[in-house]
Amino acid sequence: MAATEQKTRGWTKAGREAFLARLAETSYVSASARAAAMPVSSVYALRRKSPEFRIAWGEALAEGYPPARQHYFSGFVLAPGDTGQWPLIEAAAWDAKQRGAAEIFIWALPQVVRDGFTLFHVPEDDVQAFDDVSFPLSLGRGASVMPGFSTAIVATSSGHEQRNIDWASGRLRFDAGPGVRSDADLETLIAFFRARRGAAKGFRFRDPLDHSSHKMTGVSTALDQVLGAGDGVRTEYALVKTYGDGPDAERRRITRPEPGSVVVAVNGQMVTNWTLGEGGFILLTSPPAAGAVVSAGFRFDVPVRFAEDTLSIDSGNWMAGDVPSVPLVEIREG
């Protein structure tokens, strides 16, 4: 008789249940083996032999080990041709976060960089410090706009390059200085800056070149942007704006829509059975039928903060006509 079979003899249904119950309570194998009146070596032998017992073991540990002490490994993609696994890995990571796991890991860095995987939903540390007020429009209309991306470029010894995209969506920077054209504008700017405590609090900013779901600044309609398709169950749809076509198109999350501007359609027909949720989500009161196209139109602001904690204004230069620099940076939300 094989050694494994010898070690697994003597297990009863009651013994297994006693072991699993104690394991769920304590997460300690030795104590659980004593509760089942079986040696530890027999426990591990049964685990190797029985797939059902092995699954039950994992479920008991997940139940009994406090989430605050769990370090969860979500996974990584070994082969370049298997990049479709990244969404599953991200979903598993978020499931672990919802369970309250203390640490969550997505590994390894070479594979993450190789495939350009980025976890987009993690908010900035201080994103909760947000004043839902708008930057003075008269100042913002003259702002300069600087969209930017982050690309890791590695040059080989032969001179060839490998480029990996760090950000799937661009991050905007603005300079509101050109909009400051009078002493009254300067007073408004200083008061707004002090009220935000410098860079501490975010606020809304209307991009003068891109603030509509229709093209860049056009009149929005309910058919402008496709949010998703119905499945007979789903009722929540995130507002997005798509730039470009095909698989390379950028889908930008819109988290600060202008509330009164949002219109929604299902299969091309405007509907009113919805509410606007926090963070730019359309919450339908009933799920659209499977395959129904949900679309929306809207105007929107960009969540930003002052890029620096200081606002440098030289009175002599101001009197001479120089424009102060007022850098703003987009806050990642959603």
C-alpha positions in Angstrom: 0.0 0.0 0.0 1.3 3.4 -0.9 2.5 5.7 1.9 0.0 8.4 1.0 -2.9 5.9 1.1 -1.7 4.7 4.5 -1.6 8.2 5.9 -5.1 9.1 4.7 -6.7 6.0 6.3 -8.8 6.7 9.3 -10.4 9.9 8.1 -14.1 10.1 8.6 -16.7 12.7 7.5 -16.9 13.9 11.1 -13.1 14.2 11.3 -12.9 16.3 8.2 -15.7 18.5 9.4 -14.0 19.0 12.8 -10.7 19.8 11.1 -12.2 22.4 8.7 -14.3 24.0 11.4 -11.2 24.6 13.6 -9.2 25.7 10.6 -11.8 28.3 9.8 -11.7 29.5 13.4 -7.9 29.6 13.9 -6.1 29.2 10.6 -3.7 26.8 12.4 -3.2 23.4 10.8 -1.7 21.7 13.9 -4.5 22.8 16.2 -7.1 21.8 13.6 -5.5 18.3 13.3 -5.7 17.9 17.0 -9.4 18.7 16.8 -9.9 15.9 14.3 -7.7 13.6 16.4 -5.4 13.0 13.4 -1.7 13.6 12.9 -0.5 16.6 10.9 1.2 14.4 8.3 -2.2 12.7 7.6 -3.8 16.1 7.1 -1.3 17.1 4.4 -1.5 13.6 2.8 -5.3 14.0 2.5 -4.9 17.4 1.1 -2.6 16.1 -1.7 -4.9 13.2 -2.5 -8.4 14.8 -2.4 -9.2 17.8 -4.6 -12.4 18.3 -2.7 -10.6 18.5 0.6 -8.0 20.8 -0.9 -10.8 23.3 -2.0 -12.5 23.1 1.3 -9.2 23.8 3.0 -8.7 27.0 1.0 -12.3 28.2 1.7 -11.8 27.6 5.4 -8.6 29.6 5.4 -10.2 32.4 3.5 -13.0 32.4 6.1 -10.8 32.2 9.2 -7.8 34.3 8.4 -8.5 37.9 9.3 -8.6 40.1 6.0 -6.6 42.7 7.8 -3.7 40.2 8.0 -4.0 38.9 4.4 -1.4 39.6 1.8 -3.1 38.8 -1.5 -1.2 37.9 -4.7 -3.5 38.7 -7.7 -1.2 37.3 -10.4 0.8 38.2 -13.4 0.9 37.3 -17.1 3.9 35.1 -18.1 3.5 35.0 -21.9 3.2 38.1 -24.1 0.3 36.4 -25.9 -1.8 36.1 -22.8 -2.4 39.8 -22.1 -6.1 39.2 -22.0 -5.6 37.9 -18.5 -4.9 41.3 -17.1 -8.5 42.3 -16.7 -9.2 39.1 -14.7 -6.1 39.9 -12.5 -7.3 43.4 -11.9 -10.8 42.2 -11.0 -9.3 39.7 -8.5 -7.3 42.5 -7.0 -10.4 44.7 -6.5 -12.3 41.7 -5.0 -9.4 41.4 -2.5 -9.6 45.1 -1.7 -13.3 44.9 -1.1 -12.7 42.0 1.4 -10.3 44.3 3.2 -7.0 42.5 2.4 -4.1 44.4 4.0 -1.8 44.2 1.0 -2.5 43.3 -2.6 0.2 42.5 -5.1 0.3 42.3 -8.9 3.6 40.9 -10.1 6.1 40.9 -11.6 7.3 44.3 -12.7 8.9 43.2 -16.0 5.6 41.7 -17.2 3.6 44.8 -16.1 6.0 47.1 -17.9 6.1 44.8 -21.0 2.3 44.8 -21.4 1.7 48.4 -20.4 -0.6 47.4 -17.6 -1.8 50.2 -15.4 -4.3 50.1 -12.6 -6.4 53.2 -13.4 -9.0 53.2 -10.6 -6.8 54.1 -7.6 -7.5 57.7 -6.6 -4.9 60.1 -5.5 -4.2 60.1 -1.8 -5.9 63.4 -1.1 -8.7 63.2 -3.6 -11.3 63.4 -0.8 -10.2 67.0 -0.2 -12.2 68.4 -3.1 -14.3 71.5 -3.1 -17.1 71.1 -5.7 -16.7 74.6 -6.9 -15.6 76.0 -10.3 -12.5 78.0 -11.1 -13.6 81.5 -12.0 -14.7 81.1 -15.7 -13.4 84.6 -16.7 -9.9 83.5 -15.7 -10.1 79.9 -17.1 -11.1 80.9 -20.6 -7.6 82.3 -21.3 -5.8 79.3 -19.9 -3.2 77.3 -21.9 -3.8 73.5 -22.1 -1.1 70.8 -22.0 -2.3 67.2 -22.3 0.5 64.7 -21.5 1.2 61.0 -21.3 3.9 58.9 -19.6 5.9 56.5 -21.9 8.8 54.4 -20.8 11.4 54.3 -23.6 14.2 51.8 -23.6 16.9 52.1 -26.2 18.9 48.9 -27.1 22.6 48.9 -28.0 21.6 48.7 -31.7 19.6 51.9 -31.4 16.2 50.3 -31.6 13.6 51.5 -29.1 11.0 49.7 -27.1 8.2 51.9 -25.9 5.7 51.0 -23.1 2.7 53.1 -22.2 2.5 53.8 -18.5 -0.8 55.7 -18.7 -3.7 54.6 -20.8 -5.3 58.1 -20.5 -3.6 61.5 -20.8 -3.2 63.8 -17.8 -3.9 67.4 -18.3 -2.0 70.4 -17.1 -3.1 74.0 -17.4 -1.7 77.4 -16.9 -4.5 79.8 -15.9 -2.1 82.8 -15.8 -3.0 84.1 -19.3 -6.5 84.6 -18.1 -5.4 87.1 -15.4 -5.7 90.5 -17.2 -6.7 93.0 -14.5 -6.3 93.9 -10.9 -9.8 92.5 -10.3 -8.8 89.2 -11.9 -5.7 89.1 -9.7 -7.8 89.7 -6.5 -10.2 86.9 -7.6 -7.3 84.5 -8.2 -5.6 85.2 -4.9 -8.9 84.7 -3.0 -9.6 81.5 -4.8 -6.1 80.2 -4.2 -6.2 80.9 -0.5 -9.7 79.3 -0.1 -8.3 76.1 -1.6 -5.3 76.2 0.8 -2.9 76.1 -2.2 -2.6 72.5 -3.5 -4.5 71.0 -0.6 -8.0 71.0 -2.2 -9.2 70.1 -5.7 -11.8 72.0 -7.7 -13.6 72.0 -11.0 -11.9 73.6 -14.1 -13.6 74.1 -17.4 -11.1 73.2 -20.2 -11.6 76.0 -22.8 -10.7 73.6 -25.6 -12.5 70.4 -24.6 -15.6 70.4 -22.4 -18.4 68.7 -24.4 -19.4 65.2 -25.3 -19.9 66.4 -28.9 -16.6 66.9 -30.6 -14.7 69.3 -28.3 -17.0 72.2 -27.5 -20.1 71.4 -29.6 -23.7 71.3 -28.5 -24.2 67.9 -26.8 -26.9 65.3 -27.6 -28.0 62.1 -26.0 -26.3 60.1 -28.8 -22.8 61.6 -28.5 -21.0 58.9 -26.4 -21.8 55.2 -26.1 -21.6 54.1 -22.4 -22.2 50.4 -22.9 -24.8 47.8 -23.8 -27.6 46.4 -21.6 -27.6 42.9 -20.4 -31.0 42.8 -18.6 -29.4 43.3 -15.2 -27.0 46.2 -15.2 -28.3 49.6 -14.2 -25.1 51.6 -13.6 -23.1 53.2 -16.5 -20.0 55.4 -16.2 -19.8 58.5 -18.2 -17.0 58.3 -20.7 -15.7 60.3 -23.7 -14.0 58.4 -26.5 -11.1 59.8 -28.5 -10.2 58.1 -31.8 -11.6 54.9 -33.3 -10.9 51.2 -33.1 -8.9 49.3 -30.5 -6.5 52.2 -30.0 -9.2 54.6 -29.0 -8.9 56.3 -25.6 -11.9 56.0 -23.3 -11.7 58.9 -20.8 -13.7 58.7 -17.6 -15.8 61.8 -17.0 -16.2 62.2 -13.2 -17.3 65.9 -13.0 -20.2 66.4 -15.5 -22.2 69.6 -15.4 -25.3 68.1 -13.7 -28.0 70.1 -15.7 -26.3 69.2 -19.0 -26.6 65.4 -19.0 -29.0 63.7 -21.3 -29.4 59.9 -21.8 -30.7 57.6 -24.5 -31.4 53.9 -24.8 -31.3 52.5 -28.3 -31.5 56.0 -29.7 -34.5 57.1 -27.7 -34.1 59.7 -24.9 -35.1 58.4 -21.5 -35.7 60.1 -18.1 -35.8 57.1 -15.8 -32.3 57.8 -14.4 -30.4 59.8 -11.8 -26.8 61.1 -11.9 -24.7 59.4 -9.3 -21.5 60.7 -7.6 -18.4 60.3 -9.7 -20.2 60.6 -13.0 -22.4 57.5 -13.1 -25.8 57.1 -14.8 -28.1 55.1 -12.5 -31.1 53.8 -14.4 -34.2 52.8 -12.4 -34.6 49.7 -14.6 -32.0 47.7 -16.6 -32.0 48.1 -20.4 -32.7 44.9 -22.4 -29.9 42.7 -23.5 -28.0 44.4 -26.4 -29.6 47.8 -25.9 -27.2 50.6 -26.5 -26.9 53.2 -23.7 -25.5 56.6 -24.7 -25.3 60.1 -23.2 -24.4 63.7 -23.9 -23.0 66.2 -21.4 -20.7 69.1 -20.7 -18.0 68.5 -18.1 -15.3 70.0 -16.0 -11.8 68.6 -15.2 -11.0 67.9 -11.5 -7.8 69.8 -10.8 -5.7 71.3 -8.0 -3.1 74.0 -7.9 0.2 72.4 -8.9 2.1 74.2 -6.1 1.5 75.5 -2.6 2.9 78.9 -3.6 1.5 81.6 -5.9 4.3 83.8 -7.1 3.3 87.3 -8.2 5.8 90.1 -8.5 4.1 93.5 -8.2 6.7 95.2 -10.3 6.4 92.7 -13.1 2.7 92.8 -12.9 2.6 96.5 -13.3 5.0 96.1 -16.3 2.5 93.8 -18.0 4.0 90.4 -17.2 1.5 87.6 -16.7 1.9 85.4 -13.6 2.1 81.6 -14.0 -0.7 79.7 -12.4 -0.1 76.0 -13.0 -2.9 73.5 -12.4 -2.7 69.7 -12.6 -5.5 67.2 -13.3 -6.6 64.9 -10.4 -7.2 61.3 -11.3 -10.7 60.1 -10.3 -12.7 57.1 -11.2 
